[in-house]
């Protein structure tokens, strides 16, 4: 579950902030609930996206639920 905001550039595309505070422990669950990141990469689930954000220290939003 995540909170969405409208993208100011386009009203037809929404970008959502992942709720990374839900994933504080190391490691992610193995559930496959793909999300498409604003960097064009499909992540297996929101937790994997949050791990990538923490590792790279880059801002990555969720563009849509499901693969890119």
Predicted model as a PDB file, atoms N, CA, C, CB and O in Angstrom, pLDDT in the B-factor column:
MODEL        1                                                                  
ATOM      1  N   UNK A   1       0.847  -1.171   0.000  1.00 44.00           N  
ATOM      2  CA  UNK A   1       0.000   0.000   0.000  1.00 44.00           C  
ATOM      3  C   UNK A   1       0.893   1.234   0.000  1.00 44.00           C  
ATOM      4  CB  UNK A   1      -0.964  -0.002   1.219  1.00 44.00           C  
ATOM      5  O   UNK A   1       1.899   1.272   0.709  1.00 44.00           O  
ATOM      6  N   UNK A   2       0.535   2.240  -0.788  1.00 46.00           N  
ATOM      7  CA  UNK A   2       1.329   3.449  -0.852  1.00 46.00           C  
ATOM      8  C   UNK A   2       0.444   4.656  -1.103  1.00 46.00           C  
ATOM      9  CB  UNK A   2       2.391   3.334  -1.934  1.00 46.00           C  
ATOM     10  O   UNK A   2      -0.701   4.510  -1.529  1.00 46.00           O  
ATOM     11  N   UNK A   3       0.961   5.830  -0.846  1.00 42.00           N  
ATOM     12  CA  UNK A   3       0.232   7.080  -0.986  1.00 42.00           C  
ATOM     13  C   UNK A   3       0.585   7.693  -2.328  1.00 42.00           C  
ATOM     14  CB  UNK A   3       0.556   8.058   0.178  1.00 42.00           C  
ATOM     15  O   UNK A   3       1.763   7.773  -2.679  1.00 42.00           O  
ATOM     16  N   UNK A   4      -0.402   8.120  -3.075  1.00 43.00           N  
ATOM     17  CA  UNK A   4      -0.154   8.647  -4.416  1.00 43.00           C  
ATOM     18  C   UNK A   4      -0.398  10.148  -4.482  1.00 43.00           C  
ATOM     19  CB  UNK A   4      -1.032   7.934  -5.434  1.00 43.00           C  
ATOM     20  O   UNK A   4      -1.240  10.701  -3.775  1.00 43.00           O  
ATOM     21  N   UNK A   5       0.363  10.777  -5.352  1.00 41.00           N  
ATOM     22  CA  UNK A   5       0.167  12.190  -5.656  1.00 41.00           C  
ATOM     23  C   UNK A   5       0.096  12.341  -7.163  1.00 41.00           C  
ATOM     24  CB  UNK A   5       1.307  13.070  -5.054  1.00 41.00           C  
ATOM     25  O   UNK A   5       0.588  11.486  -7.898  1.00 41.00           O  
ATOM     26  N   UNK A   6      -0.506  13.411  -7.623  1.00 39.00           N  
ATOM     27  CA  UNK A   6      -0.537  13.662  -9.054  1.00 39.00           C  
ATOM     28  C   UNK A   6       0.771  14.268  -9.507  1.00 39.00           C  
ATOM     29  CB  UNK A   6      -1.702  14.577  -9.420  1.00 39.00           C  
ATOM     30  O   UNK A   6       1.348  15.116  -8.827  1.00 39.00           O  
ATOM     31  N   UNK A   7       1.227  13.827 -10.652  1.00 39.00           N  
ATOM     32  CA  UNK A   7       2.407  14.405 -11.261  1.00 39.00           C  
ATOM     33  C   UNK A   7       2.011  15.746 -11.852  1.00 39.00           C  
ATOM     34  CB  UNK A   7       3.015  13.461 -12.343  1.00 39.00           C  
ATOM     35  O   UNK A   7       1.060  15.819 -12.630  1.00 39.00           O  
ATOM     36  N   UNK A   8       2.718  16.800 -11.499  1.00 40.00           N  
ATOM     37  CA  UNK A   8       2.377  18.146 -11.956  1.00 40.00           C  
ATOM     38  C   UNK A   8       2.535  18.270 -13.462  1.00 40.00           C  
ATOM     39  CB  UNK A   8       3.245  19.184 -11.254  1.00 40.00           C  
ATOM     40  O   UNK A   8       1.800  19.026 -14.098  1.00 40.00           O  
ATOM     41  N   UNK A   9       3.480  17.540 -14.042  1.00 41.00           N  
ATOM     42  CA  UNK A   9       3.750  17.641 -15.474  1.00 41.00           C  
ATOM     43  C   UNK A   9       2.600  17.056 -16.288  1.00 41.00           C  
ATOM     44  CB  UNK A   9       5.062  16.927 -15.822  1.00 41.00           C  
ATOM     45  O   UNK A   9       2.219  17.617 -17.315  1.00 41.00           O  
ATOM     46  N   UNK A  10       2.048  15.939 -15.839  1.00 41.00           N  
ATOM     47  CA  UNK A  10       0.996  15.273 -16.596  1.00 41.00           C  
ATOM     48  C   UNK A  10      -0.102  14.808 -15.648  1.00 41.00           C  
ATOM     49  CB  UNK A  10       1.565  14.080 -17.398  1.00 41.00           C  
ATOM     50  O   UNK A  10       0.169  14.098 -14.679  1.00 41.00           O  
ATOM     51  N   UNK A  11      -1.311  15.198 -15.921  1.00 39.00           N  
ATOM     52  CA  UNK A  11      -2.423  14.768 -15.072  1.00 39.00           C  
ATOM     53  C   UNK A  11      -2.821  13.325 -15.353  1.00 39.00           C  
ATOM     54  CB  UNK A  11      -3.623  15.682 -15.274  1.00 39.00           C  
ATOM     55  O   UNK A  11      -3.598  12.746 -14.594  1.00 39.00           O  
ATOM     56  N   UNK A  12      -2.305  12.730 -16.430  1.00 44.00           N  
ATOM     57  CA  UNK A  12      -2.663  11.367 -16.781  1.00 44.00           C  
ATOM     58  C   UNK A  12      -1.716  10.340 -16.175  1.00 44.00           C  
ATOM     59  CB  UNK A  12      -2.688  11.215 -18.275  1.00 44.00           C  
ATOM     60  O   UNK A  12      -2.032   9.151 -16.158  1.00 44.00           O  
ATOM     61  N   UNK A  13      -0.583  10.766 -15.687  1.00 52.00           N  
ATOM     62  CA  UNK A  13       0.378   9.858 -15.079  1.00 52.00           C  
ATOM     63  C   UNK A  13       0.522  10.203 -13.604  1.00 52.00           C  
ATOM     64  CB  UNK A  13       1.750   9.931 -15.801  1.00 52.00           C  
ATOM     65  O   UNK A  13       0.775  11.358 -13.262  1.00 52.00           O  
ATOM     66  N   UNK A  14       0.367   9.233 -12.742  1.00 62.00           N  
ATOM     67  CA  UNK A  14       0.544   9.487 -11.318  1.00 62.00           C  
ATOM     68  C   UNK A  14       1.859   8.867 -10.873  1.00 62.00           C  
ATOM     69  CB  UNK A  14      -0.646   8.923 -10.491  1.00 62.00           C  
ATOM     70  O   UNK A  14       2.299   7.855 -11.418  1.00 62.00           O  
ATOM     71  N   UNK A  15       2.462   9.470  -9.904  1.00 75.00           N  
ATOM     72  CA  UNK A  15       3.676   8.925  -9.321  1.00 75.00           C  
ATOM     73  C   UNK A  15       3.459   8.850  -7.822  1.00 75.00           C  
ATOM     74  CB  UNK A  15       4.935   9.791  -9.679  1.00 75.00           C  
ATOM     75  O   UNK A  15       2.955   9.793  -7.211  1.00 75.00           O  
ATOM     76  N   UNK A  16       3.834   7.741  -7.238  1.00 82.00           N  
ATOM     77  CA  UNK A  16       3.553   7.493  -5.839  1.00 82.00           C  
ATOM     78  C   UNK A  16       4.838   7.306  -5.056  1.00 82.00           C  
ATOM     79  CB  UNK A  16       2.660   6.277  -5.684  1.00 82.00           C  
ATOM     80  O   UNK A  16       5.799   6.707  -5.540  1.00 82.00           O  
ATOM     81  N   UNK A  17       4.839   7.823  -3.849  1.00 88.00           N  
ATOM     82  CA  UNK A  17       5.969   7.625  -2.953  1.00 88.00           C  
ATOM     83  C   UNK A  17       5.846   6.251  -2.323  1.00 88.00           C  
ATOM     84  CB  UNK A  17       6.031   8.734  -1.865  1.00 88.00           C  
ATOM     85  O   UNK A  17       4.812   5.940  -1.731  1.00 88.00           O  
ATOM     86  N   UNK A  18       6.881   5.412  -2.434  1.00 91.00           N  
ATOM     87  CA  UNK A  18       6.819   4.117  -1.740  1.00 91.00           C  
ATOM     88  C   UNK A  18       6.863   4.333  -0.227  1.00 91.00           C  
ATOM     89  CB  UNK A  18       7.988   3.192  -2.189  1.00 91.00           C  
ATOM     90  O   UNK A  18       7.509   5.263   0.257  1.00 91.00           O  
ATOM     91  N   UNK A  19       6.187   3.486   0.497  1.00 91.00           N  
ATOM     92  CA  UNK A  19       6.134   3.622   1.957  1.00 91.00           C  
ATOM     93  C   UNK A  19       7.257   2.792   2.572  1.00 91.00           C  
ATOM     94  CB  UNK A  19       4.741   3.174   2.517  1.00 91.00           C  
ATOM     95  O   UNK A  19       7.020   1.742   3.170  1.00 91.00           O  
ATOM     96  N   UNK A  20       8.482   3.286   2.413  1.00 92.00           N  
ATOM     97  CA  UNK A  20       9.674   2.542   2.844  1.00 92.00           C  
ATOM     98  C   UNK A  20       9.765   2.386   4.352  1.00 92.00           C  
ATOM     99  CB  UNK A  20      10.915   3.229   2.343  1.00 92.00           C  
ATOM    100  O   UNK A  20      10.479   1.506   4.832  1.00 92.00           O  
ATOM    101  N   UNK A  21       9.066   3.208   5.103  1.00 89.00           N  
ATOM    102  CA  UNK A  21       9.100   3.065   6.557  1.00 89.00           C  
ATOM    103  C   UNK A  21       8.490   1.737   6.997  1.00 89.00           C  
ATOM    104  CB  UNK A  21       8.360   4.227   7.221  1.00 89.00           C  
ATOM    105  O   UNK A  21       8.694   1.319   8.136  1.00 89.00           O  
ATOM    106  N   UNK A  22       7.751   1.071   6.121  1.00 89.00           N  
ATOM    107  CA  UNK A  22       7.189  -0.244   6.438  1.00 89.00           C  
ATOM    108  C   UNK A  22       8.234  -1.351   6.361  1.00 89.00           C  
ATOM    109  CB  UNK A  22       6.040  -0.560   5.497  1.00 89.00           C  
ATOM    110  O   UNK A  22       7.985  -2.464   6.824  1.00 89.00           O  
ATOM    111  N   UNK A  23       9.397  -1.064   5.784  1.00 88.00           N  
ATOM    112  CA  UNK A  23      10.415  -2.089   5.535  1.00 88.00           C  
ATOM    113  C   UNK A  23      11.731  -1.688   6.185  1.00 88.00           C  
ATOM    114  CB  UNK A  23      10.612  -2.310   4.018  1.00 88.00           C  
ATOM    115  O   UNK A  23      12.681  -1.328   5.490  1.00 88.00           O  
ATOM    116  N   UNK A  24      11.797  -1.746   7.499  1.00 82.00           N  
ATOM    117  CA  UNK A  24      12.988  -1.340   8.236  1.00 82.00           C  
ATOM    118  C   UNK A  24      13.967  -2.488   8.458  1.00 82.00           C  
ATOM    119  CB  UNK A  24      12.590  -0.754   9.563  1.00 82.00           C  
ATOM    120  O   UNK A  24      15.169  -2.251   8.576  1.00 82.00           O  
ATOM    121  N   UNK A  25      13.490  -3.705   8.517  1.00 77.00           N  
ATOM    122  CA  UNK A  25      14.363  -4.851   8.762  1.00 77.00           C  
ATOM    123  C   UNK A  25      15.119  -5.214   7.492  1.00 77.00           C  
ATOM    124  CB  UNK A  25      13.550  -6.061   9.267  1.00 77.00           C  
ATOM    125  O   UNK A  25      14.608  -5.004   6.392  1.00 77.00           O  
ATOM    126  N   UNK A  26      16.326  -5.752   7.624  1.00 78.00           N  
ATOM    127  CA  UNK A  26      17.038  -6.190   6.422  1.00 78.00           C  
ATOM    128  C   UNK A  26      16.329  -7.369   5.782  1.00 78.00           C  
ATOM    129  CB  UNK A  26      18.490  -6.565   6.755  1.00 78.00           C  
ATOM    130  O   UNK A  26      15.786  -8.232   6.472  1.00 78.00           O  
ATOM    131  N   UNK A  27      16.338  -7.396   4.474  1.00 87.00           N  
ATOM    132  CA  UNK A  27      15.684  -8.472   3.736  1.00 87.00           C  
ATOM    133  C   UNK A  27      14.246  -8.128   3.413  1.00 87.00           C  
ATOM    134  CB  UNK A  27      15.739  -9.763   4.524  1.00 87.00           C  
ATOM    135  O   UNK A  27      13.598  -7.362   4.126  1.00 87.00           O  
ATOM    136  N   UNK A  28      13.762  -8.696   2.344  1.00 93.00           N  
ATOM    137  CA  UNK A  28      12.388  -8.433   1.879  1.00 93.00           C  
ATOM    138  C   UNK A  28      11.616  -9.732   1.780  1.00 93.00           C  
ATOM    139  CB  UNK A  28      12.392  -7.713   0.509  1.00 93.00           C  
ATOM    140  O   UNK A  28      12.206 -10.801   1.628  1.00 93.00           O  
ATOM    141  N   UNK A  29      10.289  -9.643   1.868  1.00 91.00           N  
ATOM    142  CA  UNK A  29       9.465 -10.841   1.667  1.00 91.00           C  
ATOM    143  C   UNK A  29       9.571 -11.307   0.215  1.00 91.00           C  
ATOM    144  CB  UNK A  29       7.980 -10.559   2.040  1.00 91.00           C  
ATOM    145  O   UNK A  29       9.934 -10.532  -0.670  1.00 91.00           O  
ATOM    146  N   UNK A  30       9.256 -12.559  -0.015  1.00 93.00           N  
ATOM    147  CA  UNK A  30       9.370 -13.134  -1.352  1.00 93.00           C  
ATOM    148  C   UNK A  30       8.105 -12.986  -2.181  1.00 93.00           C  
ATOM    149  CB  UNK A  30       9.727 -14.581  -1.249  1.00 93.00           C  
ATOM    150  O   UNK A  30       8.015 -13.555  -3.269  1.00 93.00           O  
ATOM    151  N   UNK A  31       7.114 -12.226  -1.685  1.00 94.00           N  
ATOM    152  CA  UNK A  31       5.874 -12.078  -2.451  1.00 94.00           C  
ATOM    153  C   UNK A  31       6.154 -11.319  -3.747  1.00 94.00           C  
ATOM    154  CB  UNK A  31       4.790 -11.344  -1.613  1.00 94.00           C  
ATOM    155  O   UNK A  31       6.934 -10.366  -3.769  1.00 94.00           O  
ATOM    156  N   UNK A  32       5.503 -11.759  -4.822  1.00 96.00           N  
ATOM    157  CA  UNK A  32       5.686 -11.124  -6.125  1.00 96.00           C  
ATOM    158  C   UNK A  32       4.501 -10.200  -6.387  1.00 96.00           C  
ATOM    159  CB  UNK A  32       5.825 -12.191  -7.261  1.00 96.00           C  
ATOM    160  O   UNK A  32       3.431 -10.638  -6.811  1.00 96.00           O  
ATOM    161  N   UNK A  33       4.713  -8.925  -6.127  1.00 95.00           N  
ATOM    162  CA  UNK A  33       3.732  -7.876  -6.391  1.00 95.00           C  
ATOM    163  C   UNK A  33       4.478  -6.757  -7.099  1.00 95.00           C  
ATOM    164  CB  UNK A  33       3.031  -7.366  -5.062  1.00 95.00           C  
ATOM    165  O   UNK A  33       4.812  -5.751  -6.473  1.00 95.00           O  
ATOM    166  N   UNK A  34       4.749  -6.913  -8.400  1.00 96.00           N  
ATOM    167  CA  UNK A  34       5.643  -5.997  -9.104  1.00 96.00           C  
ATOM    168  C   UNK A  34       5.152  -4.553  -9.104  1.00 96.00           C  
ATOM    169  CB  UNK A  34       5.824  -6.458 -10.518  1.00 96.00           C  
ATOM    170  O   UNK A  34       3.954  -4.275  -9.163  1.00 96.00           O  
ATOM    171  N   UNK A  35       6.121  -3.649  -9.035  1.00 95.00           N  
ATOM    172  CA  UNK A  35       5.855  -2.215  -9.177  1.00 95.00           C  
ATOM    173  C   UNK A  35       6.850  -1.655 -10.181  1.00 95.00           C  
ATOM    174  CB  UNK A  35       5.959  -1.466  -7.796  1.00 95.00           C  
ATOM    175  O   UNK A  35       7.982  -2.127 -10.282  1.00 95.00           O  
ATOM    176  N   UNK A  36       6.419  -0.653 -10.916  1.00 96.00           N  
ATOM    177  CA  UNK A  36       7.255  -0.007 -11.916  1.00 96.00           C  
ATOM    178  C   UNK A  36       7.830   1.268 -11.317  1.00 96.00           C  
ATOM    179  CB  UNK A  36       6.451   0.297 -13.214  1.00 96.00           C  
ATOM    180  O   UNK A  36       7.084   2.160 -10.912  1.00 96.00           O  
ATOM    181  N   UNK A  37       9.146   1.355 -11.261  1.00 96.00           N  
ATOM    182  CA  UNK A  37       9.810   2.534 -10.714  1.00 96.00           C  
ATOM    183  C   UNK A  37       9.911   3.648 -11.748  1.00 96.00           C  
ATOM    184  CB  UNK A  37      11.197   2.168 -10.206  1.00 96.00           C  
ATOM    185  O   UNK A  37       9.855   3.402 -12.953  1.00 96.00           O  
ATOM    186  N   UNK A  38      10.060   4.863 -11.264  1.00 96.00           N  
ATOM    187  CA  UNK A  38      10.171   6.021 -12.152  1.00 96.00           C  
ATOM    188  C   UNK A  38      11.470   5.994 -12.962  1.00 96.00           C  
ATOM    189  CB  UNK A  38      10.091   7.314 -11.341  1.00 96.00           C  
ATOM    190  O   UNK A  38      11.649   6.807 -13.869  1.00 96.00           O  
ATOM    191  N   UNK A  39      12.375   5.069 -12.642  1.00 96.00           N  
ATOM    192  CA  UNK A  39      13.604   4.893 -13.404  1.00 96.00           C  
ATOM    193  C   UNK A  39      13.444   3.858 -14.509  1.00 96.00           C  
ATOM    194  CB  UNK A  39      14.735   4.489 -12.480  1.00 96.00           C  
ATOM    195  O   UNK A  39      14.418   3.512 -15.178  1.00 96.00           O  
ATOM    196  N   UNK A  40      12.219   3.358 -14.710  1.00 96.00           N  
ATOM    197  CA  UNK A  40      11.937   2.401 -15.781  1.00 96.00           C  
ATOM    198  C   UNK A  40      12.250   0.959 -15.439  1.00 96.00           C  
ATOM    199  CB  UNK A  40      12.700   2.776 -16.986  1.00 96.00           C  
ATOM    200  O   UNK A  40      12.229   0.101 -16.321  1.00 96.00           O  
ATOM    201  N   UNK A  41      12.540   0.670 -14.180  1.00 97.00           N  
ATOM    202  CA  UNK A  41      12.871  -0.688 -13.737  1.00 97.00           C  
ATOM    203  C   UNK A  41      11.675  -1.291 -13.024  1.00 97.00           C  
ATOM    204  CB  UNK A  41      14.114  -0.687 -12.808  1.00 97.00           C  
ATOM    205  O   UNK A  41      11.019  -0.622 -12.225  1.00 97.00           O  
ATOM    206  N   UNK A  42      11.388  -2.564 -13.312  1.00 97.00           N  
ATOM    207  CA  UNK A  42      10.345  -3.294 -12.598  1.00 97.00           C  
ATOM    208  C   UNK A  42      10.968  -3.959 -11.381  1.00 97.00           C  
ATOM    209  CB  UNK A  42       9.656  -4.347 -13.520  1.00 97.00           C  
ATOM    210  O   UNK A  42      11.973  -4.660 -11.498  1.00 97.00           O  
ATOM    211  N   UNK A  43      10.371  -3.739 -10.210  1.00 97.00           N  
ATOM    212  CA  UNK A  43      10.840  -4.332  -8.959  1.00 97.00           C  
ATOM    213  C   UNK A  43       9.848  -5.402  -8.529  1.00 97.00           C  
ATOM    214  CB  UNK A  43      11.011  -3.249  -7.846  1.00 97.00           C  
ATOM    215  O   UNK A  43       8.645  -5.254  -8.741  1.00 97.00           O  
ATOM    216  N   UNK A  44      10.342  -6.474  -7.929  1.00 97.00           N  
ATOM    217  CA  UNK A  44       9.493  -7.598  -7.529  1.00 97.00           C  
ATOM    218  C   UNK A  44       8.403  -7.182  -6.551  1.00 97.00           C  
ATOM    219  CB  UNK A  44      10.338  -8.692  -6.909  1.00 97.00           C  
ATOM    220  O   UNK A  44       7.298  -7.724  -6.581  1.00 97.00           O  
ATOM    221  N   UNK A  45       8.711  -6.219  -5.685  1.00 96.00           N  
ATOM    222  CA  UNK A  45       7.721  -5.689  -4.760  1.00 96.00           C  
ATOM    223  C   UNK A  45       8.231  -4.344  -4.228  1.00 96.00           C  
ATOM    224  CB  UNK A  45       7.443  -6.696  -3.588  1.00 96.00           C  
ATOM    225  O   UNK A  45       9.354  -3.937  -4.525  1.00 96.00           O  
ATOM    226  N   UNK A  46       7.416  -3.681  -3.463  1.00 95.00           N  
ATOM    227  CA  UNK A  46       7.750  -2.356  -2.951  1.00 95.00           C  
ATOM    228  C   UNK A  46       8.985  -2.380  -2.048  1.00 95.00           C  
ATOM    229  CB  UNK A  46       6.567  -1.782  -2.189  1.00 95.00           C  
ATOM    230  O   UNK A  46       9.767  -1.430  -2.036  1.00 95.00           O  
ATOM    231  N   UNK A  47       9.156  -3.461  -1.300  1.00 96.00           N  
ATOM    232  CA  UNK A  47      10.306  -3.582  -0.403  1.00 96.00           C  
ATOM    233  C   UNK A  47      11.613  -3.591  -1.192  1.00 96.00           C  
ATOM    234  CB  UNK A  47      10.191  -4.858   0.446  1.00 96.00           C  
ATOM    235  O   UNK A  47      12.580  -2.945  -0.788  1.00 96.00           O  
ATOM    236  N   UNK A  48      11.655  -4.308  -2.299  1.00 96.00           N  
ATOM    237  CA  UNK A  48      12.857  -4.358  -3.131  1.00 96.00           C  
ATOM    238  C   UNK A  48      13.160  -2.970  -3.689  1.00 96.00           C  
ATOM    239  CB  UNK A  48      12.687  -5.381  -4.284  1.00 96.00           C  
ATOM    240  O   UNK A  48      14.324  -2.577  -3.767  1.00 96.00           O  
ATOM    241  N   UNK A  49      12.140  -2.235  -4.071  1.00 96.00           N  
ATOM    242  CA  UNK A  49      12.317  -0.851  -4.522  1.00 96.00           C  
ATOM    243  C   UNK A  49      12.916  -0.012  -3.394  1.00 96.00           C  
ATOM    244  CB  UNK A  49      10.964  -0.246  -4.991  1.00 96.00           C  
ATOM    245  O   UNK A  49      13.844   0.762  -3.629  1.00 96.00           O  
ATOM    246  N   UNK A  50      12.404  -0.154  -2.188  1.00 95.00           N  
ATOM    247  CA  UNK A  50      12.918   0.607  -1.047  1.00 95.00           C  
ATOM    248  C   UNK A  50      14.367   0.256  -0.745  1.00 95.00           C  
ATOM    249  CB  UNK A  50      12.060   0.358   0.186  1.00 95.00           C  
ATOM    250  O   UNK A  50      15.154   1.135  -0.393  1.00 95.00           O  
ATOM    251  N   UNK A  51      14.729  -1.010  -0.876  1.00 95.00           N  
ATOM    252  CA  UNK A  51      16.133  -1.397  -0.691  1.00 95.00           C  
ATOM    253  C   UNK A  51      17.021  -0.698  -1.708  1.00 95.00           C  
ATOM    254  CB  UNK A  51      16.297  -2.923  -0.808  1.00 95.00           C  
ATOM    255  O   UNK A  51      18.111  -0.234  -1.370  1.00 95.00           O  
ATOM    256  N   UNK A  52      16.567  -0.621  -2.934  1.00 95.00           N  
ATOM    257  CA  UNK A  52      17.331   0.052  -3.989  1.00 95.00           C  
ATOM    258  C   UNK A  52      17.478   1.537  -3.681  1.00 95.00           C  
ATOM    259  CB  UNK A  52      16.651  -0.141  -5.358  1.00 95.00           C  
ATOM    260  O   UNK A  52      18.545   2.114  -3.889  1.00 95.00           O  
ATOM    261  N   UNK A  53      16.414   2.152  -3.188  1.00 95.00           N  
ATOM    262  CA  UNK A  53      16.467   3.573  -2.815  1.00 95.00           C  
ATOM    263  C   UNK A  53      17.515   3.784  -1.723  1.00 95.00           C  
ATOM    264  CB  UNK A  53      15.073   4.071  -2.333  1.00 95.00           C  
ATOM    265  O   UNK A  53      18.311   4.720  -1.791  1.00 95.00           O  
ATOM    266  N   UNK A  54      17.509   2.917  -0.725  1.00 93.00           N  
ATOM    267  CA  UNK A  54      18.479   3.052   0.375  1.00 93.00           C  
ATOM    268  C   UNK A  54      19.914   2.831  -0.108  1.00 93.00           C  
ATOM    269  CB  UNK A  54      18.150   2.053   1.499  1.00 93.00           C  
ATOM    270  O   UNK A  54      20.829   3.536   0.317  1.00 93.00           O  
ATOM    271  N   UNK A  55      20.109   1.859  -0.991  1.00 94.00           N  
ATOM    272  CA  UNK A  55      21.455   1.544  -1.475  1.00 94.00           C  
ATOM    273  C   UNK A  55      22.005   2.633  -2.392  1.00 94.00           C  
ATOM    274  CB  UNK A  55      21.447   0.213  -2.209  1.00 94.00           C  
ATOM    275  O   UNK A  55      23.179   2.990  -2.295  1.00 94.00           O  
ATOM    276  N   UNK A  56      21.166   3.161  -3.280  1.00 95.00           N  
ATOM    277  CA  UNK A  56      21.636   4.130  -4.271  1.00 95.00           C  
ATOM    278  C   UNK A  56      21.477   5.574  -3.812  1.00 95.00           C  
ATOM    279  CB  UNK A  56      20.895   3.935  -5.568  1.00 95.00           C  
ATOM    280  O   UNK A  56      22.083   6.485  -4.376  1.00 95.00           O  
ATOM    281  N   UNK A  57      20.651   5.776  -2.775  1.00 95.00           N  
ATOM    282  CA  UNK A  57      20.341   7.121  -2.279  1.00 95.00           C  
ATOM    283  C   UNK A  57      19.762   8.023  -3.375  1.00 95.00           C  
ATOM    284  CB  UNK A  57      21.598   7.764  -1.696  1.00 95.00           C  
ATOM    285  O   UNK A  57      20.027   9.224  -3.423  1.00 95.00           O  
ATOM    286  N   UNK A  58      18.972   7.412  -4.243  1.00 96.00           N  
ATOM    287  CA  UNK A  58      18.298   8.153  -5.305  1.00 96.00           C  
ATOM    288  C   UNK A  58      16.795   8.130  -5.056  1.00 96.00           C  
ATOM    289  CB  UNK A  58      18.635   7.558  -6.699  1.00 96.00           C  
ATOM    290  O   UNK A  58      16.270   7.190  -4.459  1.00 96.00           O  
ATOM    291  N   UNK A  59      16.117   9.157  -5.511  1.00 95.00           N  
ATOM    292  CA  UNK A  59      14.663   9.238  -5.378  1.00 95.00           C  
ATOM    293  C   UNK A  59      14.039   8.440  -6.522  1.00 95.00           C  
ATOM    294  CB  UNK A  59      14.167  10.733  -5.388  1.00 95.00           C  
ATOM    295  O   UNK A  59      14.200   8.787  -7.692  1.00 95.00           O  
ATOM    296  N   UNK A  60      13.332   7.380  -6.176  1.00 96.00           N  
ATOM    297  CA  UNK A  60      12.619   6.570  -7.162  1.00 96.00           C  
ATOM    298  C   UNK A  60      11.175   6.493  -6.708  1.00 96.00           C  
ATOM    299  CB  UNK A  60      13.252   5.133  -7.318  1.00 96.00           C  
ATOM    300  O   UNK A  60      10.899   6.084  -5.581  1.00 96.00           O  
ATOM    301  N   UNK A  61      10.266   6.875  -7.559  1.00 95.00           N  
ATOM    302  CA  UNK A  61       8.845   6.822  -7.257  1.00 95.00           C  
ATOM    303  C   UNK A  61       8.222   5.612  -7.914  1.00 95.00           C  
ATOM    304  CB  UNK A  61       8.141   8.101  -7.712  1.00 95.00           C  
ATOM    305  O   UNK A  61       8.826   4.999  -8.794  1.00 95.00           O  
ATOM    306  N   UNK A  62       7.020   5.263  -7.497  1.00 95.00           N  
ATOM    307  CA  UNK A  62       6.257   4.183  -8.134  1.00 95.00           C  
ATOM    308  C   UNK A  62       5.389   4.830  -9.204  1.00 95.00           C  
ATOM    309  CB  UNK A  62       5.379   3.373  -7.083  1.00 95.00           C  
ATOM    310  O   UNK A  62       4.552   5.684  -8.909  1.00 95.00           O  
ATOM    311  N   UNK A  63       5.596   4.416 -10.447  1.00 95.00           N  
ATOM    312  CA  UNK A  63       4.815   4.962 -11.558  1.00 95.00           C  
ATOM    313  C   UNK A  63       3.501   4.209 -11.680  1.00 95.00           C  
ATOM    314  CB  UNK A  63       5.607   4.883 -12.884  1.00 95.00           C  
ATOM    315  O   UNK A  63       2.462   4.810 -11.954  1.00 95.00           O  
ATOM    316  N   UNK A  64       3.542   2.877 -11.474  1.00 92.00           N  
ATOM    317  CA  UNK A  64       2.310   2.077 -11.535  1.00 92.00           C  
ATOM    318  C   UNK A  64       2.531   0.749 -10.838  1.00 92.00           C  
ATOM    319  CB  UNK A  64       1.863   1.848 -13.002  1.00 92.00           C  
ATOM    320  O   UNK A  64       3.665   0.300 -10.669  1.00 92.00           O  
ATOM    321  N   UNK A  65       1.437   0.129 -10.439  1.00 91.00           N  
ATOM    322  CA  UNK A  65       1.497  -1.230  -9.934  1.00 91.00           C  
ATOM    323  C   UNK A  65       1.576  -2.147 -11.139  1.00 91.00           C  
ATOM    324  CB  UNK A  65       0.264  -1.572  -9.027  1.00 91.00           C  
ATOM    325  O   UNK A  65       0.866  -1.949 -12.125  1.00 91.00           O  
ATOM    326  N   UNK A  66       2.430  -3.138 -11.064  1.00 93.00           N  
ATOM    327  CA  UNK A  66       2.628  -4.035 -12.190  1.00 93.00           C  
ATOM    328  C   UNK A  66       3.942  -3.717 -12.880  1.00 93.00           C  
ATOM    329  CB  UNK A  66       1.461  -3.934 -13.179  1.00 93.00           C  
ATOM    330  O   UNK A  66       4.609  -2.737 -12.546  1.00 93.00           O  
ATOM    331  N   UNK A  67       4.310  -4.546 -13.842  1.00 95.00           N  
ATOM    332  CA  UNK A  67       5.579  -4.354 -14.542  1.00 95.00           C  
ATOM    333  C   UNK A  67       5.575  -3.099 -15.422  1.00 95.00           C  
ATOM    334  CB  UNK A  67       5.888  -5.576 -15.392  1.00 95.00           C  
ATOM    335  O   UNK A  67       4.526  -2.606 -15.834  1.00 95.00           O  
ATOM    336  N   UNK A  68       6.770  -2.609 -15.689  1.00 95.00           N  
ATOM    337  CA  UNK A  68       6.919  -1.417 -16.555  1.00 95.00           C  
ATOM    338  C   UNK A  68       6.596  -1.755 -17.999  1.00 95.00           C  
ATOM    339  CB  UNK A  68       8.352  -0.845 -16.460  1.00 95.00           C  
ATOM    340  O   UNK A  68       6.666  -0.886 -18.867  1.00 95.00           O  
TER     341      UNK A  68                                                      
ENDMDL                                                                          
END                                                                             
